[in-house]
Amino acid sequence: MRAVIQRVSTASVTINGDMKSAIGNGFLILLGVEAADTNEDAEWLAKKIVQLRVFADEAGLMNKDIKEADGDILVVSQFTLHASYKKGNRPSFIRAARPEQAVPMYEYFIKQTSSLLDKPVYSGTFGADMKVALVNDGPVTIIMDTQNKE
């Protein structure tokens, strides 16, 4: 799994002109599922993200995690995070999981994240043509890949 985690002051997902989800302070997570991903990858990634200390404490230092900052999470599926661009100019997405595998992994990741956060996690709709809007706070953007846990 690959995730692009963006600390945001606001983020939303709109599908066919209707707002599906919106959050204020928190994380917008773009999540790509790879064919080799397992439940253990989703669990590791969810735990890392919820424990990520990138929110300001009273001294203005990045010392608080999302729970301490009372933030929300919005997760958007993003198979293009597994693009291979080494040959030519048209990316290949061969490493991205097929929907029959990716959808349950995406949903499992959301469930794990929600459980660790102790509140609902918002999402887009897997496979939909989504319009994602955000105000990146900082900006703070972190990329994690479960194939590179060290």
ChimeraX attribute file (.defattr): number of C-alpha atoms within 10 A of each C-alpha:
attribute: neighborCount
match mode: 1-to-1
recipient: residues
	/A:1	27
	/A:2	24
	/A:3	23
	/A:4	20
	/A:5	22
	/A:6	24
	/A:7	26
	/A:8	25
	/A:9	18
	/A:10	19
	/A:11	23
	/A:12	23
	/A:13	24
	/A:14	18
	/A:15	15
	/A:16	10
	/A:17	9
	/A:18	10
	/A:19	14
	/A:20	16
	/A:21	18
	/A:22	20
	/A:23	20
	/A:24	17
	/A:25	20
	/A:26	25
	/A:27	28
	/A:28	32
	/A:29	24
	/A:30	21
	/A:31	23
	/A:32	24
	/A:33	31
	/A:34	23
	/A:35	15
	/A:36	12
	/A:37	19
	/A:38	14
	/A:39	14
	/A:40	11
	/A:41	20
	/A:42	24
	/A:43	18
	/A:44	14
	/A:45	22
	/A:46	22
	/A:47	17
	/A:48	14
	/A:49	22
	/A:50	18
	/A:51	16
	/A:52	17
	/A:53	18
	/A:54	19
	/A:55	23
	/A:56	14
	/A:57	14
	/A:58	8
	/A:59	7
	/A:60	8
	/A:61	11
	/A:62	13
	/A:63	15
	/A:64	17
	/A:65	19
	/A:66	21
	/A:67	18
	/A:68	14
	/A:69	16
	/A:70	12
	/A:71	18
	/A:72	24
	/A:73	30
	/A:74	26
	/A:75	26
	/A:76	25
	/A:77	23
	/A:78	18
	/A:79	23
	/A:80	16
	/A:81	19
	/A:82	21
	/A:83	15
	/A:84	16
	/A:85	11
	/A:86	9
	/A:87	8
	/A:88	8
	/A:89	8
	/A:90	10
	/A:91	13
	/A:92	15
	/A:93	16
	/A:94	12
	/A:95	16
	/A:96	23
	/A:97	20
	/A:98	14
	/A:99	15
	/A:100	8
	/A:101	16
	/A:102	21
	/A:103	17
	/A:104	13
	/A:105	22
	/A:106	22
	/A:107	16
	/A:108	16
	/A:109	26
	/A:110	23
	/A:111	17
	/A:112	19
	/A:113	24
	/A:114	18
	/A:115	14
	/A:116	17
	/A:117	21
	/A:118	10
	/A:119	12
	/A:120	15
	/A:121	19
	/A:122	19
	/A:123	22
	/A:124	23
	/A:125	16
	/A:126	16
	/A:127	12
	/A:128	11
	/A:129	12
	/A:130	20
	/A:131	15
	/A:132	16
	/A:133	13
	/A:134	18
	/A:135	16
	/A:136	18
	/A:137	16
	/A:138	12
	/A:139	10
	/A:140	13
	/A:141	16
	/A:142	14
	/A:143	11
	/A:144	16
	/A:145	15
	/A:146	19
	/A:147	12
	/A:148	8
	/A:149	10
	/A:150	5
